[in-house]
Structures are given as C-alpha cells and as structure tokens.
Amino acid sequence: MSKAAELAALIGSGQAQGNKNLIINGAMTVDQRHDGSSFTIVNGNSTTGVIADRFRVNETSGVVMTGQRVADAPVGFEYSSKLTVTTADSSLGSTEFHRMIQPIEGKNISNLNWGTSNAKTLTLTFYVKSSLTGQYYISVFNNAADRTLLKGYTISSADTWEKKTITIIGDQTGTWLTTNAVGIHLMWSLGTGSSYQSNTLDAYQAGFFMAKSDQVNLAATNGSTWQLTGVQLEVGDGPGTAFEHEDYGTTLAKCQRYYMKWLADTAYDAAFAGFTLNSTQFFGTYNFPCEMRGVPTMAVGGNWNVFITGGDYAASSFQLNQATPFNMMVFAGSSGMTAGSGGLMRTNNDNDAYVEFISEL
C-alpha cells in the first residue's frame, strides 16, 4: 500500500486526527460545572442549563426537566448528555420551546465561506436515544437568527442508540459572523410552538425556525428521556468520517476558552496569591490556563479567607476587580489586615468552594 493510501485509510478509520470537528466536546467527556451530578432545568435557564460543556439546554414552557451527564453511551463512547422530564407540559404555547444547542464561535468557521457563492457543505453525525419515537429536527441558524436551515431525522426505536447523519449545505447569502461572537447555532428541537414552525426543509429561509409541526414534544410525557453524544460536524458532503476522539486535555482547553472552574481539593486550598492594599482590601491575581473568548464574568461559591502573616481573615466580599481574556484580579474585602502584606486567598475549611470564569457565547 502506498503512503497516500495508508494515510487515506487512517483518516477514514478516525486514527489520524486533524481537528476536523467544528463541535467542541462532542463526546461529552468534559463536564466542568456538574461532574456528572444532576440539576434542575426550568423556564429561563441559560448558561446554568449547560449539561456537558458547550451543550446548553433552553426551555420556555411549564415543563421541569433534569439534566445530567451519564455513563450511558453507544460502543466507542463513555458519556452522553441526558434530559429527563419530571413535570410534563403537554400543550406548548406558540412561543414556547425546548432545545439543546451548541453555539459555534465565528472564528472557527471563517474557512467555510458561508454567505458567499463558495459556501462549503458540512456533514453532521451524532448518536441519539429517546424514550419517545417519532419525528425530530435540527436547525442551523446565524447570529442574527434571520437565516435558518431545517433538517429532519426520525427516532425509530425507543430507548435505543441510533446514529444519524445529516447533510448541511452552506448558505450562499446572509451574514455568518467570523468574529468571536456566534458564527453558527446548531440546535436540536425537543418541542416547538407554532411561532417557530416551518414546512420548509433542506433550504435556507429568512427568519428563525426550529421544527415542523410534527416535531415530538418531549415535555408532553412525564418521565420521558432524550440523550445525545458523538456529535461531529465536519466539512464535506458524504456519510461522515469516524468520530475524532481527542485527548482529554485538548478538549478541556477548548472548553476553557468559554468557561473554566477552579474547585477546591482540600479544606484550605489556595486559589490566588496577592497582597493587602490596606487593612480592609486584598488583591489577588489569577492567570487563565488559556486565552478566554472575551473578558469573563465571575461567580464564587463557598467560604473564603485571606491568609497573611498573623493569621486568617474572613473574606466579607469577593468580586472581580479587573480582567482580560488572559488574566484577572480579584478583590476581597475583610478587616483588621496589615497593609503591604503578601498573602493568599484560600478556602475556609470548605473543600466545595469554587470560582467560575464565564465567557460563554
């Protein structure tokens, strides 16, 4: 066999890796927020509705669901993201919906030439499993939500992993951003009100749509489930190549561009080194392991102290003071400290304390 033929065989088998997947964390290996724990999804969830990293759930009806990354997957995978309905809503209003979505950053789609006559075709493959059989849809839409492509797929057997392959043509018109904002939204509909329904499939149309009227409403049945894994979106018009399994560190770094979480390992774990500006203010710095998509926001949980020479000082406040996509400074308020002392911001007998840095799309 020639070297060219050997390379082609490796690519076809998925052994030769080429960063071909536009989807991040398609195998659901990274779950920074929950680490496999379940959480409740209710009307209005946004980034708090993220199951495995980069896969967000939105819903706007009376349904209540739980989301969880679970160790249930087809052969070749370990995890899937799972939704379970715990409070049903059998009748969706015109503007109500449920969906799983991954926004793709514009900087990652500049080679697709969408919005021009040279727009490239993509192939989407994924594994899906649901307790409800029937007709489902995916939609592809732009940042402005004024260009949409709808594609259908069918779940044939209940509670059975099925692989789906869908061709996604490139849009030759419309505006598809190539900045650090959303370039493409890829969405799986799980129930859609009439305002977001369309009968047009396989062609781009003006406006924002999620499904046809025959879309299964997952929320209609209490206890119903829907699971997703093995998501790959690659350039080309064909059956799709084998899933590109990245090493964990590569996938984690990609996810940390949008979200990262510092979680305590011990009861008194130091997160930030810094100094006391005066008796009531401590400033600590933190360098991100990678460049984040933009300047992040911060969320803090647990109990924290400022540790300097002389002892621990309870942190009465903890907030972001300055930040860039590369690093940040944290301000902590306390009292009785000595100005000019070097010290640490550390957890106060709390091995569940955390700090989140969020730059999601």
Phi, psi and omega per residue, in radians:
M1 nan 2.360 3.128
S2 -1.243 2.835 3.103
K3 -1.058 -0.668 3.121
A4 -1.117 -0.726 3.127
A5 -1.178 -0.661 3.102
E6 -1.095 -0.752 3.125
L7 -1.113 -0.744 3.116
A8 -1.070 -0.685 3.129
A9 -1.155 -0.703 3.115
L10 -1.117 -0.755 3.120
I11 -1.089 -0.761 3.133
G12 -1.121 -0.542 -3.129
S13 -1.483 -0.177 -3.123
G14 1.502 0.070 -3.125
Q15 -1.402 -0.467 3.087
A16 -1.620 2.055 -3.038
Q17 -1.644 2.393 -3.105
G18 -2.441 0.353 3.134
N19 0.969 0.739 -3.026
K20 -1.445 -0.315 -3.010
N21 -1.506 2.090 3.082
L22 -1.299 -0.272 3.095
I23 -1.510 2.404 3.078
I24 -1.739 2.291 3.077
N25 1.180 0.661 -3.098
G26 -1.111 -0.378 3.101
A27 -1.626 0.070 3.067
M28 1.090 0.503 -3.097
T29 -1.304 -0.506 -3.106
V30 -1.753 2.220 3.131
D31 -2.463 1.268 -3.037
Q32 -1.165 -0.638 -3.038
R33 -1.256 -0.741 -2.929
H34 -2.078 -0.350 -3.124
D35 0.854 0.764 3.081
G36 1.556 -0.094 3.115
S37 -1.359 2.603 3.119
S38 -1.452 2.718 3.076
F39 -2.579 2.797 -3.068
T40 -1.593 2.367 3.114
I41 -1.974 2.093 -3.127
V42 -2.239 3.043 -3.111
N43 -0.890 2.191 3.030
G44 1.725 -0.033 3.117
N45 -1.045 2.484 3.044
S46 -2.157 -1.879 3.123
T47 -1.153 -0.400 3.090
T48 -1.218 -0.196 3.099
G49 -1.630 0.216 3.122
V50 -1.301 2.267 3.068
I51 -1.600 -1.828 2.939
A52 -1.180 2.628 -3.073
D53 -0.876 2.411 3.081
R54 1.383 -0.101 3.108
F55 -1.951 1.876 -3.027
R56 -1.864 2.497 3.079
V57 -1.906 2.279 3.024
N58 -2.150 2.451 3.013
E59 -2.627 2.586 -3.037
T60 -2.300 0.551 -3.121
S61 -2.154 -2.873 -3.134
G62 -1.504 0.031 -3.111
V63 -1.253 2.610 2.957
V64 -2.096 2.294 3.129
M65 -2.244 2.779 2.905
T66 -1.887 2.515 3.065
G67 -2.039 2.523 -3.124
Q68 -2.872 2.444 2.917
R69 -1.451 2.189 -3.044
V70 -2.141 2.727 3.100
A71 -1.540 1.108 3.099
D72 -2.447 2.011 -3.030
A73 -2.779 2.827 3.072
P74 -1.215 2.938 3.140
V75 -0.979 2.319 -3.133
G76 1.726 -0.121 3.128
F77 -2.284 2.802 -3.130
E78 -1.932 -0.620 -2.997
Y79 -2.212 2.774 2.941
S80 -2.479 2.788 2.994
S81 -1.645 2.271 -2.998
K82 -2.183 2.386 3.008
L83 -1.985 2.408 3.096
T84 -2.300 2.204 3.122
V85 -1.366 2.189 3.107
T86 -1.938 -0.403 3.000
T87 -2.346 2.017 -2.993
A88 -1.379 2.750 3.001
D89 -2.462 1.726 -2.988
S90 -1.442 -0.210 -3.086
S91 -2.273 1.868 -3.125
L92 -1.498 2.375 3.004
G93 -1.233 2.958 -3.011
S94 -1.054 -0.539 -3.103
T95 -1.905 0.275 3.132
E96 -1.654 2.647 -3.103
F97 -2.865 2.902 2.971
H98 -2.366 2.448 -3.098
R99 -2.774 2.696 2.904
M100 -1.900 2.400 -3.017
I101 -2.536 2.487 2.893
Q102 -2.171 2.070 3.027
P103 -1.446 2.349 -3.123
I104 -1.848 2.218 -3.087
E105 -1.120 2.450 -3.121
G106 -1.032 -0.589 3.134
K107 -1.087 -0.348 -3.115
N108 -1.634 0.019 -3.118
I109 -2.139 0.177 -3.062
S110 -1.077 -0.475 -3.136
N111 -1.351 -0.131 -3.079
L112 -1.411 -0.347 3.124
N113 1.039 0.513 3.109
W114 -1.175 2.511 -3.046
G115 1.609 0.070 3.119
T116 -2.305 2.996 3.122
S117 -1.218 -0.187 3.133
N118 -1.746 0.315 -3.090
A119 -1.002 2.296 -3.093
K120 -1.528 2.576 3.063
T121 -1.504 2.529 3.128
L122 -2.072 2.754 3.014
T123 -2.107 2.201 3.120
L124 -1.848 2.219 3.005
T125 -2.190 2.534 3.092
F126 -2.830 2.819 3.043
Y127 -1.902 2.355 -3.096
V128 -2.366 2.598 -3.140
K129 -2.558 2.298 -3.123
S130 -2.576 2.670 3.039
S131 -1.354 -0.232 -3.115
L132 -1.980 2.089 3.075
T133 -1.455 2.896 3.071
G134 2.283 -2.804 -3.004
Q135 -1.598 2.289 3.093
Y136 -2.289 2.930 -3.096
Y137 -2.463 2.637 2.893
I138 -2.014 2.679 3.045
S139 -2.309 2.579 3.071
V140 -2.093 2.153 -3.131
F141 -2.518 2.806 -3.024
N142 -1.573 3.134 -3.077
N143 -1.049 -0.706 -3.115
A144 -1.376 -0.102 -3.102
A145 0.948 0.693 3.084
D146 -2.096 0.135 3.032
R147 -2.424 2.185 -3.061
T148 -2.414 2.442 2.967
L149 -2.064 2.209 3.078
L150 -1.844 2.399 3.062
K151 -2.379 2.466 -3.108
G152 -1.823 2.734 2.970
Y153 -2.604 2.747 -3.070
T154 -2.055 2.331 2.955
I155 -1.643 2.005 -2.975
S156 -1.594 -0.618 -3.047
S157 -2.200 2.267 -3.128
A158 -1.156 2.484 3.024
D159 0.961 0.660 -3.115
T160 -2.342 2.302 3.090
W161 -1.200 2.236 3.104
E162 -2.245 2.405 3.104
K163 -1.649 2.310 3.131
K164 -2.061 2.458 3.085
T165 -2.214 2.202 -3.043
I166 -2.319 2.271 3.069
T167 -1.512 2.284 -3.138
I168 -2.078 1.855 3.114
I169 -1.236 2.638 3.087
G170 -1.418 2.512 3.136
D171 -1.418 2.226 -3.117
Q172 -1.568 -0.092 3.053
T173 -2.282 -2.919 -3.138
G174 1.318 3.015 -3.123
T175 -1.954 2.075 3.133
W176 -2.120 1.845 -2.974
L177 -1.117 2.525 3.049
T178 -2.100 0.473 3.088
T179 -1.675 -2.886 3.081
N180 -1.493 0.187 2.985
A181 -1.547 -3.112 -3.139
V182 -1.165 2.217 3.028
G183 -1.613 -0.830 3.133
I184 -2.369 2.333 2.919
H185 -1.697 2.236 2.996
L186 -1.954 2.150 -2.959
M187 -2.324 2.437 2.997
W188 -1.882 2.056 3.140
S189 -1.391 2.413 3.096
L190 -2.148 0.264 -3.125
G191 2.514 2.208 -2.948
T192 -2.478 2.268 3.069
G193 -1.231 2.905 -2.995
S194 -1.079 -0.487 -3.114
S195 -1.133 -0.392 -3.093
Y196 -1.971 0.369 3.133
Q197 -1.778 2.574 3.097
S198 -2.602 2.632 3.077
N199 -1.655 0.004 -3.106
T200 -1.565 2.060 3.091
L201 -2.023 2.731 2.973
D202 1.129 0.325 3.087
A203 -2.634 2.481 3.115
Y204 -1.239 2.512 3.114
Q205 -2.410 2.697 3.104
A206 -1.259 2.411 3.127
G207 1.884 -3.084 -3.073
F208 -2.081 2.122 -3.121
F209 -2.415 2.701 -3.086
M210 -2.103 -0.485 -3.029
A211 -2.980 2.979 2.912
K212 -1.496 3.038 -3.070
S213 -1.219 -0.273 -3.118
D214 -1.600 0.187 3.086
Q215 -1.035 2.324 3.046
V216 -1.082 2.363 3.036
N217 -1.690 1.721 -3.114
L218 -1.010 -0.572 -3.059
A219 -1.255 -0.218 -3.067
A220 -1.236 -0.342 -3.035
T221 -2.090 2.033 3.112
N222 -1.133 2.333 -3.119
G223 1.552 -0.081 3.135
S224 -1.165 2.676 -3.093
T225 -2.329 2.719 3.066
W226 -2.587 2.309 -3.082
Q227 -2.314 2.651 -3.060
L228 -2.496 2.431 2.991
T229 -2.848 3.104 3.092
G230 1.025 0.710 -3.069
V231 -1.497 2.162 3.109
Q232 -2.384 2.310 3.111
L233 -2.210 1.988 -3.015
E234 -2.361 2.748 3.113
V235 -1.228 2.365 3.079
G236 2.300 2.673 3.120
D237 -1.966 1.730 -3.092
G238 -3.082 -2.865 -3.079
P239 -1.295 -0.169 -3.075
G240 1.560 2.520 3.131
T241 -1.612 3.023 3.136
A242 -1.035 2.594 -3.098
F243 -1.065 2.388 -3.127
E244 -1.515 1.771 3.119
H245 -1.492 1.925 3.094
E246 -1.482 2.786 2.945
D247 -1.200 2.690 -3.030
Y248 -1.023 -0.724 -3.098
G249 -1.070 -0.651 3.122
T250 -1.154 -0.794 3.134
T251 -1.146 -0.722 3.118
L252 -1.047 -0.777 -3.138
A253 -1.083 -0.687 3.091
K254 -1.098 -0.724 3.131
C255 -1.170 -0.631 -3.079
Q256 -1.222 -0.250 3.009
R257 -1.075 -0.468 -3.058
Y258 -1.930 -0.447 -3.115
Y259 -2.821 2.364 3.003
M260 -2.481 2.626 -3.060
K261 -2.301 2.155 2.976
W262 -1.624 2.141 -3.094
L263 -2.185 2.297 -3.104
A264 -1.086 2.473 3.043
D265 -1.717 -0.485 -3.096
T266 -2.304 3.053 -3.086
A267 -1.198 -0.489 3.141
Y268 -2.255 1.257 -3.036
D269 -1.798 2.268 -3.094
A270 -1.521 2.309 3.130
A271 -1.867 -0.650 -3.034
F272 -2.339 2.406 2.967
A273 -1.749 2.549 -3.113
G274 -3.006 -2.634 -3.082
F275 -2.637 2.810 3.095
T276 -1.624 2.170 3.096
L277 -1.318 -0.659 3.094
N278 -2.712 -2.841 -3.052
S279 -1.285 -0.199 -3.073
T280 -2.200 -0.001 -3.059
Q281 -2.288 2.229 3.076
F282 -2.109 2.342 3.101
F283 -2.049 2.231 3.095
G284 -2.161 2.699 -3.125
T285 -2.061 2.676 3.119
Y286 -2.522 2.187 3.081
N287 -1.689 2.213 -3.137
F288 -1.227 2.573 3.134
P289 -1.213 -0.275 3.076
C290 -2.638 2.903 3.065
E291 -1.224 2.175 3.099
M292 -1.389 2.841 -3.068
R293 -1.044 -0.647 3.139
G294 -2.749 -3.056 3.099
V295 -1.118 2.141 -3.047
P296 -1.455 2.843 2.846
T297 -1.682 2.983 -3.066
M298 -2.316 2.504 3.023
A299 -2.317 2.466 -3.036
V300 -2.224 2.492 3.051
G301 -2.405 2.615 3.084
G302 1.719 -2.980 -3.071
N303 -1.903 2.370 -3.024
W304 -2.335 2.617 3.050
N305 -2.237 2.731 2.882
V306 -1.717 2.153 -3.123
F307 -1.898 1.993 3.073
I308 -2.321 3.075 3.094
T309 -0.993 2.183 -3.098
G310 1.958 -0.272 3.052
G311 2.325 -2.903 -3.128
D312 -1.710 2.508 3.104
Y313 -2.231 2.117 -3.083
A314 -1.056 2.316 3.129
A315 -1.451 1.969 -3.131
S316 -1.458 -0.344 3.072
S317 -2.585 2.759 -3.044
F318 -2.724 1.928 -3.052
Q319 -2.621 2.803 3.102
L320 -1.276 2.257 -3.137
N321 -1.821 -0.877 3.088
Q322 -2.469 2.572 3.136
A323 -2.694 2.635 2.966
T324 -2.293 3.071 3.042
P325 -1.165 -0.141 -3.067
F326 -1.849 -0.575 -3.106
N327 -2.771 3.098 -3.113
M328 -2.708 2.865 3.041
M329 -2.114 2.356 3.140
V330 -1.887 2.372 3.052
F331 -1.809 2.283 3.072
A332 -2.168 2.310 3.109
G333 -1.721 2.433 3.083
S334 -2.678 -2.758 3.093
S335 -2.692 2.667 3.078
G336 1.423 0.143 -3.114
M337 -1.425 2.930 3.129
T338 -1.795 2.168 -3.120
A339 -1.078 2.458 3.082
G340 1.464 0.165 -3.135
S341 -1.593 2.389 2.987
G342 -1.353 2.633 -3.105
G343 -2.948 -2.965 -3.098
L344 -2.289 2.502 2.881
M345 -1.608 2.059 -3.073
R346 -2.400 2.827 -3.140
T347 -1.220 2.619 -3.102
N348 -1.836 1.476 3.141
N349 0.918 0.785 -3.057
D350 -2.503 1.715 -3.135
N351 -1.484 0.189 3.019
D352 -1.905 0.054 -3.137
A353 -1.162 2.628 -3.096
Y354 -2.664 2.843 2.964
V355 -2.339 2.297 3.114
E356 -1.954 2.428 3.023
F357 -2.079 2.156 -2.909
I358 -2.161 2.117 3.053
S359 -2.390 0.792 -3.079
E360 -1.201 2.710 3.020
L361 -1.349 nan nan
